[in-house]
Amino acid sequence: MKLKRIAATTIAAMALMACSAGSGAGTARADAPQERAAAPADSFSADTAYALVVAQTDMGPRTPGSEAGARCAGWIASRLRAAGADTVEMQRGSMRRWDGQVLPVCNVLASFNSGAPRRVLLVAHYDTRPWADMEADPARRMQPIPGANDGASGVAVILEIARCIGRTAPRAGVDVLLVDAEDSGYSEEIEPGLNPGNDTWCLGTQMWAERDPYATGVKPAYAILLDMVGGAGAQFHREQFSDVAAARVVDKIWAEAAALGYGSTFVNSRGGAVVDDHIYVNRAGIPAADIIENMNPATGTFPPTWHTHDDNAANIDRTTLERVGKTVLSLIYKEK
Ligand SMILES: [Zn+2]
């Protein structure tokens, strides 16, 4: 994903494109009395989530079309089946990258409690960036990154949530979308001078959206995207596109985190605007919020490991994974 520095008018225009049913002004009331989370959210294991990050980075970079990427997709599918998903599907196709290369794309879709009328969609990308654009050493910029935070962290948290809901079923249904080819987008550092626009990112989610995923079946009430949710000491601010298209979803997540005592991690103030998979989920008519570290104090944007070779498992923080996982899981158990 990439950070956008854009005018408020652009954000408003994007909000109009996002035919969101869930948009509405409002701020999370972190101090409001909240029902304490149901105990099942405590079943989320930070150690298991961390091990699931390591399992992915051990495969090597999961760039689109790579052998490691295919192995990761198969591993994700088998974990979802083992967790008890009603359906697991590999959605295959191809998408054209900004430089003309055609990428094979394989998204992994799953559904838990598929008959439930109220549903939540969880989204993350499992692919990793083919380049280390932000690496200090220019000689290493064209090498793929490990993608422990940028990719593996979101997948790990969702797979651990899947294990938990497979053991103790929530009343709501949960759909899972783990996409390929999010992170092959254009950047100036790779090839200066092109201006191909924002749609060079999130190719897997664009392919999913183009196929009208809920033409039949129950459309989820909302979606939560997890991206870079494992940084050391990470703080999550309200991402701007989420706030415009799905403010009520952002409110719910941040209020749930506050109720769990994670208010210092989920900071209830405006963060950056990020081009990420949630934009296309919103355009598909599902209000979607992005949990992403986008105001790191050292950089002002993403964490310092972003798109570098330091985005490895050693820089993943179990506490961050746990706080995100328990917040989302607790929210899921409250849905009915
Ligand atoms: Zn990225």
Residues whose N, C-alpha, C, O or C-beta is under 5 A from the ligand:
A	BS01	ZN	M1 D150 D183
